[in-house]
Amino acid sequence: AITPILALGGAYLCFEGAEKVFHALLPHADHEVEADFDVKDPAHLEEEKVAGAIKT
C-alpha cells in the first residue's frame, strides 16, 4: 500500500534532480529588471525617515 507513494516520491526527486542538472548545464537568461535608482542626498533620506517616524 505504501509502495506507490514511495514510487511517486522517488519520481518527484528524480525530476527535481534532473531539473537542477539541466539548469546547471544550460542556464537560462535572467529576467531583466528595469530599476530606476535615484541617488538621493543622505540628508534628504534622513528627513524622509524622520517625517515617516513622526507620522507613526
N, CA, C, O and CB atoms as a CASP TS submission, in Angstrom:
PFRMAT TS
TARGET T0000
AUTHOR 0000-0000-0000
METHOD Language model
MODEL 1
PARENT N/A
ATOM      1  N   ALA     1       0.822  -1.198   0.000  1.00  0.00           N
ATOM      2  CA  ALA     1       0.000   0.000   0.000  1.00  0.00           C
ATOM      3  C   ALA     1       0.860   1.254   0.000  1.00  0.00           C
ATOM      4  O   ALA     1       0.462   2.277  -0.557  1.00  0.00           O
ATOM      5  CB  ALA     1      -0.932   0.003   1.201  1.00  0.00           C
ATOM      6  N   ILE     2       2.027   1.188   0.613  1.00  0.00           N
ATOM      7  CA  ILE     2       2.878   2.369   0.682  1.00  0.00           C
ATOM      8  C   ILE     2       3.824   2.459  -0.520  1.00  0.00           C
ATOM      9  O   ILE     2       4.408   3.513  -0.772  1.00  0.00           O
ATOM     10  CB  ILE     2       3.681   2.357   1.978  1.00  0.00           C
ATOM     11  N   THR     3       3.972   1.374  -1.250  1.00  0.00           N
ATOM     12  CA  THR     3       4.895   1.335  -2.381  1.00  0.00           C
ATOM     13  C   THR     3       4.577   2.379  -3.449  1.00  0.00           C
ATOM     14  O   THR     3       5.506   3.031  -3.926  1.00  0.00           O
ATOM     15  CB  THR     3       4.879  -0.036  -2.999  1.00  0.00           C
ATOM     16  N   PRO     4       3.316   2.578  -3.855  1.00  0.00           N
ATOM     17  CA  PRO     4       3.046   3.609  -4.870  1.00  0.00           C
ATOM     18  C   PRO     4       3.392   5.020  -4.387  1.00  0.00           C
ATOM     19  O   PRO     4       3.848   5.853  -5.169  1.00  0.00           O
ATOM     20  CB  PRO     4       1.581   3.560  -5.278  1.00  0.00           C
ATOM     21  N   ILE     5       3.174   5.279  -3.107  1.00  0.00           N
ATOM     22  CA  ILE     5       3.506   6.600  -2.565  1.00  0.00           C
ATOM     23  C   ILE     5       5.014   6.813  -2.599  1.00  0.00           C
ATOM     24  O   ILE     5       5.483   7.895  -2.951  1.00  0.00           O
ATOM     25  CB  ILE     5       2.972   6.751  -1.118  1.00  0.00           C
ATOM     26  N   LEU     6       5.771   5.786  -2.235  1.00  0.00           N
ATOM     27  CA  LEU     6       7.225   5.883  -2.289  1.00  0.00           C
ATOM     28  C   LEU     6       7.717   6.045  -3.724  1.00  0.00           C
ATOM     29  O   LEU     6       8.671   6.782  -3.974  1.00  0.00           O
ATOM     30  CB  LEU     6       7.860   4.649  -1.654  1.00  0.00           C
ATOM     31  N   ALA     7       7.073   5.362  -4.661  1.00  0.00           N
ATOM     32  CA  ALA     7       7.453   5.479  -6.067  1.00  0.00           C
ATOM     33  C   ALA     7       7.192   6.890  -6.579  1.00  0.00           C
ATOM     34  O   ALA     7       8.005   7.442  -7.320  1.00  0.00           O
ATOM     35  CB  ALA     7       6.689   4.454  -6.920  1.00  0.00           C
ATOM     36  N   LEU     8       6.058   7.479  -6.189  1.00  0.00           N
ATOM     37  CA  LEU     8       5.766   8.860  -6.596  1.00  0.00           C
ATOM     38  C   LEU     8       6.780   9.835  -6.004  1.00  0.00           C
ATOM     39  O   LEU     8       7.222  10.761  -6.684  1.00  0.00           O
ATOM     40  CB  LEU     8       4.345   9.257  -6.165  1.00  0.00           C
ATOM     41  N   GLY     9       7.146   9.632  -4.754  1.00  0.00           N
ATOM     42  CA  GLY     9       8.152  10.487  -4.122  1.00  0.00           C
ATOM     43  C   GLY     9       9.497  10.366  -4.810  1.00  0.00           C
ATOM     44  O   GLY     9      10.184  11.365  -5.024  1.00  0.00           O
ATOM     45  N   GLY    10       9.874   9.147  -5.158  1.00  0.00           N
ATOM     46  CA  GLY    10      11.132   8.936  -5.874  1.00  0.00           C
ATOM     47  C   GLY    10      11.119   9.573  -7.246  1.00  0.00           C
ATOM     48  O   GLY    10      12.117  10.149  -7.679  1.00  0.00           O
ATOM     49  N   ALA    11       9.986   9.472  -7.934  1.00  0.00           N
ATOM     50  CA  ALA    11       9.873  10.097  -9.255  1.00  0.00           C
ATOM     51  C   ALA    11       9.994  11.615  -9.145  1.00  0.00           C
ATOM     52  O   ALA    11      10.622  12.256  -9.987  1.00  0.00           O
ATOM     53  CB  ALA    11       8.536   9.718  -9.921  1.00  0.00           C
ATOM     54  N   TYR    12       9.389  12.181  -8.106  1.00  0.00           N
ATOM     55  CA  TYR    12       9.475  13.626  -7.906  1.00  0.00           C
ATOM     56  C   TYR    12      10.922  14.045  -7.634  1.00  0.00           C
ATOM     57  O   TYR    12      11.389  15.047  -8.175  1.00  0.00           O
ATOM     58  CB  TYR    12       8.562  14.066  -6.743  1.00  0.00           C
ATOM     59  N   LEU    13      11.625  13.290  -6.805  1.00  0.00           N
ATOM     60  CA  LEU    13      13.018  13.615  -6.513  1.00  0.00           C
ATOM     61  C   LEU    13      13.888  13.492  -7.760  1.00  0.00           C
ATOM     62  O   LEU    13      14.809  14.286  -7.952  1.00  0.00           O
ATOM     63  CB  LEU    13      13.555  12.706  -5.408  1.00  0.00           C
ATOM     64  N   CYS    14      13.606  12.505  -8.607  1.00  0.00           N
ATOM     65  CA  CYS    14      14.340  12.366  -9.869  1.00  0.00           C
ATOM     66  C   CYS    14      14.094  13.568 -10.769  1.00  0.00           C
ATOM     67  O   CYS    14      15.015  14.076 -11.407  1.00  0.00           O
ATOM     68  CB  CYS    14      13.934  11.072 -10.593  1.00  0.00           C
ATOM     69  N   PHE    15      12.845  14.017 -10.814  1.00  0.00           N
ATOM     70  CA  PHE    15      12.508  15.191 -11.616  1.00  0.00           C
ATOM     71  C   PHE    15      13.255  16.420 -11.114  1.00  0.00           C
ATOM     72  O   PHE    15      13.823  17.164 -11.913  1.00  0.00           O
ATOM     73  CB  PHE    15      10.995  15.444 -11.591  1.00  0.00           C
ATOM     74  N   GLU    16      13.263  16.643  -9.802  1.00  0.00           N
ATOM     75  CA  GLU    16      13.946  17.808  -9.228  1.00  0.00           C
ATOM     76  C   GLU    16      15.448  17.744  -9.513  1.00  0.00           C
ATOM     77  O   GLU    16      16.058  18.757  -9.854  1.00  0.00           O
ATOM     78  CB  GLU    16      13.695  17.889  -7.703  1.00  0.00           C
ATOM     79  N   GLY    17      16.040  16.567  -9.375  1.00  0.00           N
ATOM     80  CA  GLY    17      17.465  16.418  -9.649  1.00  0.00           C
ATOM     81  C   GLY    17      17.793  16.663 -11.104  1.00  0.00           C
ATOM     82  O   GLY    17      18.777  17.332 -11.418  1.00  0.00           O
ATOM     83  N   ALA    18      16.969  16.123 -12.001  1.00  0.00           N
ATOM     84  CA  ALA    18      17.198  16.330 -13.432  1.00  0.00           C
ATOM     85  C   ALA    18      17.044  17.801 -13.792  1.00  0.00           C
ATOM     86  O   ALA    18      17.790  18.322 -14.621  1.00  0.00           O
ATOM     87  CB  ALA    18      16.228  15.475 -14.265  1.00  0.00           C
ATOM     88  N   GLU    19      16.080  18.471 -13.172  1.00  0.00           N
ATOM     89  CA  GLU    19      15.884  19.896 -13.441  1.00  0.00           C
ATOM     90  C   GLU    19      17.092  20.708 -12.972  1.00  0.00           C
ATOM     91  O   GLU    19      17.509  21.646 -13.652  1.00  0.00           O
ATOM     92  CB  GLU    19      14.602  20.402 -12.751  1.00  0.00           C
ATOM     93  N   LYS    20      17.649  20.358 -11.826  1.00  0.00           N
ATOM     94  CA  LYS    20      18.816  21.068 -11.306  1.00  0.00           C
ATOM     95  C   LYS    20      20.016  20.872 -12.235  1.00  0.00           C
ATOM     96  O   LYS    20      20.747  21.822 -12.516  1.00  0.00           O
ATOM     97  CB  LYS    20      19.155  20.581  -9.879  1.00  0.00           C
ATOM     98  N   VAL    21      20.217  19.646 -12.710  1.00  0.00           N
ATOM     99  CA  VAL    21      21.317  19.372 -13.638  1.00  0.00           C
ATOM    100  C   VAL    21      21.094  20.117 -14.946  1.00  0.00           C
ATOM    101  O   VAL    21      22.035  20.681 -15.505  1.00  0.00           O
ATOM    102  CB  VAL    21      21.450  17.855 -13.899  1.00  0.00           C
ATOM    103  N   PHE    22      19.866  20.126 -15.437  1.00  0.00           N
ATOM    104  CA  PHE    22      19.543  20.816 -16.686  1.00  0.00           C
ATOM    105  C   PHE    22      19.861  22.301 -16.578  1.00  0.00           C
ATOM    106  O   PHE    22      20.451  22.878 -17.490  1.00  0.00           O
ATOM    107  CB  PHE    22      18.062  20.616 -17.046  1.00  0.00           C
ATOM    108  N   HIS    23      19.472  22.922 -15.463  1.00  0.00           N
ATOM    109  CA  HIS    23      19.732  24.349 -15.293  1.00  0.00           C
ATOM    110  C   HIS    23      21.213  24.634 -15.058  1.00  0.00           C
ATOM    111  O   HIS    23      21.683  25.727 -15.374  1.00  0.00           O
ATOM    112  CB  HIS    23      18.913  24.894 -14.135  1.00  0.00           C
ATOM    113  N   ALA    24      21.949  23.680 -14.515  1.00  0.00           N
ATOM    114  CA  ALA    24      23.380  23.877 -14.326  1.00  0.00           C
ATOM    115  C   ALA    24      24.110  23.815 -15.665  1.00  0.00           C
ATOM    116  O   ALA    24      25.071  24.552 -15.887  1.00  0.00           O
ATOM    117  CB  ALA    24      23.946  22.824 -13.359  1.00  0.00           C
ATOM    118  N   LEU    25      23.654  22.940 -16.554  1.00  0.00           N
ATOM    119  CA  LEU    25      24.313  22.790 -17.849  1.00  0.00           C
ATOM    120  C   LEU    25      23.863  23.839 -18.857  1.00  0.00           C
ATOM    121  O   LEU    25      24.670  24.322 -19.651  1.00  0.00           O
ATOM    122  CB  LEU    25      24.052  21.411 -18.403  1.00  0.00           C
ATOM    123  N   LEU    26      22.594  24.191 -18.831  1.00  0.00           N
ATOM    124  CA  LEU    26      22.045  25.153 -19.783  1.00  0.00           C
ATOM    125  C   LEU    26      21.314  26.269 -19.032  1.00  0.00           C
ATOM    126  O   LEU    26      20.085  26.283 -18.975  1.00  0.00           O
ATOM    127  CB  LEU    26      21.087  24.450 -20.783  1.00  0.00           C
ATOM    128  N   PRO    27      22.072  27.198 -18.459  1.00  0.00           N
ATOM    129  CA  PRO    27      21.398  28.261 -17.695  1.00  0.00           C
ATOM    130  C   PRO    27      20.572  29.149 -18.613  1.00  0.00           C
ATOM    131  O   PRO    27      20.974  29.451 -19.736  1.00  0.00           O
ATOM    132  CB  PRO    27      22.426  29.114 -16.930  1.00  0.00           C
ATOM    133  N   HIS    28      19.430  29.554 -18.126  1.00  0.00           N
ATOM    134  CA  HIS    28      18.568  30.436 -18.899  1.00  0.00           C
ATOM    135  C   HIS    28      18.913  31.885 -18.577  1.00  0.00           C
ATOM    136  O   HIS    28      19.518  32.179 -17.546  1.00  0.00           O
ATOM    137  CB  HIS    28      17.074  30.146 -18.608  1.00  0.00           C
ATOM    138  N   ALA    29      18.522  32.779 -19.466  1.00  0.00           N
ATOM    139  CA  ALA    29      18.801  34.196 -19.265  1.00  0.00           C
ATOM    140  C   ALA    29      17.979  34.717 -18.094  1.00  0.00           C
ATOM    141  O   ALA    29      16.802  34.389 -17.945  1.00  0.00           O
ATOM    142  CB  ALA    29      18.499  35.007 -20.548  1.00  0.00           C
ATOM    143  N   ASP    30      18.616  35.527 -17.275  1.00  0.00           N
ATOM    144  CA  ASP    30      17.905  36.123 -16.150  1.00  0.00           C
ATOM    145  C   ASP    30      16.908  37.147 -16.659  1.00  0.00           C
ATOM    146  O   ASP    30      17.077  37.733 -17.728  1.00  0.00           O
ATOM    147  CB  ASP    30      18.888  36.772 -15.156  1.00  0.00           C
ATOM    148  N   HIS    31      15.878  37.344 -15.876  1.00  0.00           N
ATOM    149  CA  HIS    31      14.898  38.360 -16.216  1.00  0.00           C
ATOM    150  C   HIS    31      15.519  39.728 -16.005  1.00  0.00           C
ATOM    151  O   HIS    31      16.153  39.987 -14.982  1.00  0.00           O
ATOM    152  CB  HIS    31      13.610  38.201 -15.373  1.00  0.00           C
ATOM    153  N   GLU    32      15.331  40.588 -16.971  1.00  0.00           N
ATOM    154  CA  GLU    32      15.872  41.932 -16.824  1.00  0.00           C
ATOM    155  C   GLU    32      14.915  42.772 -15.998  1.00  0.00           C
ATOM    156  O   GLU    32      13.706  42.788 -16.232  1.00  0.00           O
ATOM    157  CB  GLU    32      16.121  42.583 -18.201  1.00  0.00           C
ATOM    158  N   VAL    33      15.471  43.451 -15.050  1.00  0.00           N
ATOM    159  CA  VAL    33      14.673  44.301 -14.179  1.00  0.00           C
ATOM    160  C   VAL    33      15.062  45.745 -14.451  1.00  0.00           C
ATOM    161  O   VAL    33      16.225  46.134 -14.339  1.00  0.00           O
ATOM    162  CB  VAL    33      14.876  43.931 -12.672  1.00  0.00           C
ATOM    163  N   GLU    34      14.060  46.518 -14.807  1.00  0.00           N
ATOM    164  CA  GLU    34      14.323  47.932 -15.011  1.00  0.00           C
ATOM    165  C   GLU    34      14.123  48.643 -13.687  1.00  0.00           C
ATOM    166  O   GLU    34      13.000  48.784 -13.201  1.00  0.00           O
ATOM    167  CB  GLU    34      13.405  48.531 -16.116  1.00  0.00           C
ATOM    168  N   ALA    35      15.211  49.079 -13.123  1.00  0.00           N
ATOM    169  CA  ALA    35      15.131  49.757 -11.837  1.00  0.00           C
ATOM    170  C   ALA    35      15.639  51.179 -12.009  1.00  0.00           C
ATOM    171  O   ALA    35      16.677  51.421 -12.625  1.00  0.00           O
ATOM    172  CB  ALA    35      15.945  49.001 -10.746  1.00  0.00           C
ATOM    173  N   ASP    36      14.900  52.087 -11.464  1.00  0.00           N
ATOM    174  CA  ASP    36      15.291  53.482 -11.517  1.00  0.00           C
ATOM    175  C   ASP    36      15.856  53.846 -10.153  1.00  0.00           C
ATOM    176  O   ASP    36      15.120  54.154  -9.216  1.00  0.00           O
ATOM    177  CB  ASP    36      14.088  54.407 -11.908  1.00  0.00           C
ATOM    178  N   PHE    37      17.168  53.803 -10.064  1.00  0.00           N
ATOM    179  CA  PHE    37      17.813  54.108  -8.807  1.00  0.00           C
ATOM    180  C   PHE    37      18.182  55.584  -8.783  1.00  0.00           C
ATOM    181  O   PHE    37      19.160  56.013  -9.394  1.00  0.00           O
ATOM    182  CB  PHE    37      19.056  53.222  -8.596  1.00  0.00           C
ATOM    183  N   ASP    38      17.380  56.339  -8.067  1.00  0.00           N
ATOM    184  CA  ASP    38      17.698  57.742  -7.887  1.00  0.00           C
ATOM    185  C   ASP    38      18.620  57.862  -6.683  1.00  0.00           C
ATOM    186  O   ASP    38      18.282  57.450  -5.573  1.00  0.00           O
ATOM    187  CB  ASP    38      16.408  58.602  -7.703  1.00  0.00           C
ATOM    188  N   VAL    39      19.780  58.428  -6.927  1.00  0.00           N
ATOM    189  CA  VAL    39      20.709  58.643  -5.836  1.00  0.00           C
ATOM    190  C   VAL    39      20.301  59.943  -5.158  1.00  0.00           C
ATOM    191  O   VAL    39      20.376  61.026  -5.738  1.00  0.00           O
ATOM    192  CB  VAL    39      22.201  58.689  -6.337  1.00  0.00           C
ATOM    193  N   LYS    40      19.866  59.799  -3.911  1.00  0.00           N
ATOM    194  CA  LYS    40      19.386  60.965  -3.184  1.00  0.00           C
ATOM    195  C   LYS    40      20.423  61.404  -2.162  1.00  0.00           C
ATOM    196  O   LYS    40      21.296  60.643  -1.746  1.00  0.00           O
ATOM    197  CB  LYS    40      18.044  60.666  -2.496  1.00  0.00           C
ATOM    198  N   ASP    41      20.288  62.633  -1.789  1.00  0.00           N
ATOM    199  CA  ASP    41      21.132  63.214  -0.767  1.00  0.00           C
ATOM    200  C   ASP    41      20.848  62.515   0.567  1.00  0.00           C
ATOM    201  O   ASP    41      19.683  62.341   0.927  1.00  0.00           O
ATOM    202  CB  ASP    41      20.897  64.747  -0.660  1.00  0.00           C
ATOM    203  N   PRO    42      21.879  62.114   1.301  1.00  0.00           N
ATOM    204  CA  PRO    42      21.643  61.442   2.586  1.00  0.00           C
ATOM    205  C   PRO    42      20.809  62.283   3.558  1.00  0.00           C
ATOM    206  O   PRO    42      20.032  61.740   4.343  1.00  0.00           O
ATOM    207  CB  PRO    42      22.970  61.095   3.232  1.00  0.00           C
ATOM    208  N   ALA    43      20.972  63.590   3.504  1.00  0.00           N
ATOM    209  CA  ALA    43      20.187  64.451   4.388  1.00  0.00           C
ATOM    210  C   ALA    43      18.708  64.363   4.027  1.00  0.00           C
ATOM    211  O   ALA    43      17.844  64.367   4.904  1.00  0.00           O
ATOM    212  CB  ALA    43      20.676  65.915   4.305  1.00  0.00           C
ATOM    213  N   HIS    44      18.423  64.282   2.723  1.00  0.00           N
ATOM    214  CA  HIS    44      17.027  64.170   2.279  1.00  0.00           C
ATOM    215  C   HIS    44      16.423  62.836   2.729  1.00  0.00           C
ATOM    216  O   HIS    44      15.270  62.785   3.157  1.00  0.00           O
ATOM    217  CB  HIS    44      16.936  64.305   0.738  1.00  0.00           C
ATOM    218  N   LEU    45      17.197  61.773   2.630  1.00  0.00           N
ATOM    219  CA  LEU    45      16.717  60.468   3.086  1.00  0.00           C
ATOM    220  C   LEU    45      16.428  60.487   4.585  1.00  0.00           C
ATOM    221  O   LEU    45      15.443  59.911   5.046  1.00  0.00           O
ATOM    222  CB  LEU    45      17.745  59.373   2.760  1.00  0.00           C
ATOM    223  N   GLU    46      17.293  61.151   5.333  1.00  0.00           N
ATOM    224  CA  GLU    46      17.080  61.242   6.776  1.00  0.00           C
ATOM    225  C   GLU    46      15.814  62.030   7.086  1.00  0.00           C
ATOM    226  O   GLU    46      15.065  61.670   7.994  1.00  0.00           O
ATOM    227  CB  GLU    46      18.291  61.894   7.459  1.00  0.00           C
ATOM    228  N   GLU    47      15.571  63.102   6.339  1.00  0.00           N
ATOM    229  CA  GLU    47      14.355  63.895   6.536  1.00  0.00           C
ATOM    230  C   GLU    47      13.110  63.052   6.258  1.00  0.00           C
ATOM    231  O   GLU    47      12.114  63.161   6.974  1.00  0.00           O
ATOM    232  CB  GLU    47      14.370  65.141   5.626  1.00  0.00           C
ATOM    233  N   GLU    48      13.163  62.209   5.215  1.00  0.00           N
ATOM    234  CA  GLU    48      12.030  61.339   4.901  1.00  0.00           C
ATOM    235  C   GLU    48      11.782  60.338   6.030  1.00  0.00           C
ATOM    236  O   GLU    48      10.635  60.076   6.391  1.00  0.00           O
ATOM    237  CB  GLU    48      12.276  60.596   3.576  1.00  0.00           C
ATOM    238  N   LYS    49      12.864  59.779   6.586  1.00  0.00           N
ATOM    239  CA  LYS    49      12.718  58.832   7.689  1.00  0.00           C
ATOM    240  C   LYS    49      12.093  59.503   8.903  1.00  0.00           C
ATOM    241  O   LYS    49      11.193  58.953   9.537  1.00  0.00           O
ATOM    242  CB  LYS    49      14.075  58.230   8.062  1.00  0.00           C
ATOM    243  N   VAL    50      12.581  60.693   9.216  1.00  0.00           N
ATOM    244  CA  VAL    50      12.062  61.408  10.381  1.00  0.00           C
ATOM    245  C   VAL    50      10.597  61.754  10.166  1.00  0.00           C
ATOM    246  O   VAL    50       9.782  61.611  11.077  1.00  0.00           O
ATOM    247  CB  VAL    50      12.884  62.686  10.653  1.00  0.00           C
ATOM    248  N   ALA    51      10.259  62.213   8.959  1.00  0.00           N
ATOM    249  CA  ALA    51       8.867  62.560   8.667  1.00  0.00           C
ATOM    250  C   ALA    51       7.974  61.326   8.796  1.00  0.00           C
ATOM    251  O   ALA    51       6.867  61.414   9.328  1.00  0.00           O
ATOM    252  CB  ALA    51       8.741  63.168   7.250  1.00  0.00           C
ATOM    253  N   GLY    52       8.447  60.185   8.314  1.00  0.00           N
ATOM    254  CA  GLY    52       7.673  58.951   8.430  1.00  0.00           C
ATOM    255  C   GLY    52       7.530  58.506   9.874  1.00  0.00           C
ATOM    256  O   GLY    52       6.482  57.998  10.271  1.00  0.00           O
ATOM    257  N   ALA    53       8.582  58.694  10.661  1.00  0.00           N
ATOM    258  CA  ALA    53       8.522  58.305  12.067  1.00  0.00           C
ATOM    259  C   ALA    53       7.563  59.205  12.836  1.00  0.00           C
ATOM    260  O   ALA    53       6.860  58.747  13.737  1.00  0.00           O
ATOM    261  CB  ALA    53       9.918  58.357  12.698  1.00  0.00           C
ATOM    262  N   ILE    54       7.537  60.477  12.482  1.00  0.00           N
ATOM    263  CA  ILE    54       6.636  61.405  13.166  1.00  0.00           C
ATOM    264  C   ILE    54       5.187  61.056  12.857  1.00  0.00           C
ATOM    265  O   ILE    54       4.323  61.164  13.727  1.00  0.00           O
ATOM    266  CB  ILE    54       6.936  62.861  12.755  1.00  0.00           C
ATOM    267  N   LYS    55       4.915  60.636  11.621  1.00  0.00           N
ATOM    268  CA  LYS    55       3.546  60.289  11.224  1.00  0.00           C
ATOM    269  C   LYS    55       3.035  59.062  11.965  1.00  0.00           C
ATOM    270  O   LYS    55       1.834  58.937  12.205  1.00  0.00           O
ATOM    271  CB  LYS    55       3.477  60.046   9.722  1.00  0.00           C
ATOM    272  N   THR    56       3.935  58.158  12.329  1.00  0.00           N
ATOM    273  CA  THR    56       3.502  56.949  13.031  1.00  0.00           C
ATOM    274  C   THR    56       3.594  57.150  14.479  1.00  0.00           C
ATOM    275  O   THR    56       3.274  56.245  15.250  1.00  0.00           O
ATOM    276  CB  THR    56       4.310  55.751  12.632  1.00  0.00           C
TER
END
